[in-house]
Structure formats: C-alpha cells, structure tokens
Amino acid sequence: MTPTLELPRISSASLKDWDTCKRRFALRYRVGRYWPGPQARDLDPEASERILTGQVFHRMVQQHALGLDVTPVLEAEKASLSRLEQLWGMFARSTHAKPPANSWTEAPLHFQFKGVPFMVRFDRLVKEGDNWCILDWKTGKENRAILQASWQTRLYRFALVEAGHVYHDGEPIQPENIRMVYWDVNRGREEAFAYDGASYETDRRDFERLTEAVMAPFDEGAPDDPRFPRPLDPTVCARCAFDSYCNPTHARRDEAERTLPLPSFSLEDRA
C-alpha cells in the first residue's frame, strides 16, 4: 500500500478533481504527487492563459481592497494576458470596486469535519445586518445550473455554517442567513443562491459520505483500484497532466487524440 499524507485537504479545487477522476484526487491530495506528471505535455496554452488571467485578476482585487496600487501588476501582465486589462476595467467601474463596511476580501476559512481538514477562500465575505453574502468573481463562462450544482456553491455555504463563527464574534451563522452570489465579470451579471436548513442537512450527509470515501486505503501502484477509479472516457485521461503517472507511454492518450474535443476548464481551480 502506498504511504499517504496524513490527511487530504478538501477544497472546491480538490472536489473538482474528485468528480473528474478519483485516482487523480488520490495522486494529488493523498500522496502529494506533483503536477504535471512526468512526460506531461502542454495540451492547451489558451486554457493555461485563462487560468492565469483569473489568478492574477483575483490577486489584483485583493491588492485593490487593501488600498494598494494595482497598476504595476497590470502593466507587467497585460502583454501576456490579453483579457486582463478589459476584465480589470469592468471591475473598476463596478460597485464591487469599493468594498462595503463589514467585509473581508480573500477571506480564508479552515475547519475540520469528521476528522478531515476543509478549506475555503471567499473572494469577498460581506456581513449585511443579520445576513451574510459570499461573493465570488467569475472570469470564465458558466451557466446558472452548473453553478447551482457545483461543489463550490455547496461547500462555501456549508463552511460558513460550520465555521463562520470566527467572522461573527464567536456566534454561529444560520443557513437561512446565508446567500452566495457569483458575479460574472465579463457581463456584469449576478447569480444568487440562497441557503436553508434542509439544504444544509443534505450537504452535511453528502460531506460525511465524502470524508469516508476520500480516506479509503489507496494503492498508487494499482491504476484500476476500484476505490479510486479512473474515468471510463479515455479523452479525460488524454488531457490530464497526471496521465503519465497512470500511462507512462501515453498509449491511451495517443489513441484518444484522434477524437479529442477541445478541453473545458473552470477558473474555480485557481486556489
């Protein structure tokens, strides 16, 4: 059996890996394998630029909230990140450019659930009287149905119930007082998702099952370990930077490239 790290970390990024490929989750978060794996190739430079643009944009928002001048960052990065200047201009003209009172930008929250560490980082957390708003900037394109079902939406609201007291003078935050709002930077449009006790209980049960699954024994030397299966679709492996840990010769990748579609990436992974 492969020696594992003490505990995996659950975050919206790691949960996306879990949904995509449970073996990739185990390689990355259970045994700490590096990304990309040996022999991995740069399959999509445009996707890499989109991800980097999102990361730099979020860093600029944080610096701006601290009262720091973001011009040096913009000037240094805009030549290589073609959309960065446009995105920043849209943000600077929006109401979000001025953080409200009782708000925290790039606010971290760490807690343990069933003995497993969880971690979230809110782009902005706002206290509105008795209510709380989790704001998240989206520089990519995702529709409402995808956002509603995403692990990020479920995890962030759940986390605020479980551990949000650290932002509330030690007082617990009730599910009914929480909403999550995604702001589409490109279109200046918001998608809001309320929370309630029933949704919280559903999330709690699902996260209980998840913690049991992610802590199952993992054998790195068994690529077909049923506890951490790979996707049935070979094109998923073909565009995975961890593929060479499973297929050093890229045999499956070369076979899949004949019908490989353009990859789809989400900026949820920036953390």
Order of alpha helices (4+ residues) and beta strands (2+ residues): alpha-alpha-alpha-alpha-alpha-beta-beta-beta-alpha-alpha-beta-beta-alpha-alpha-alpha-alpha
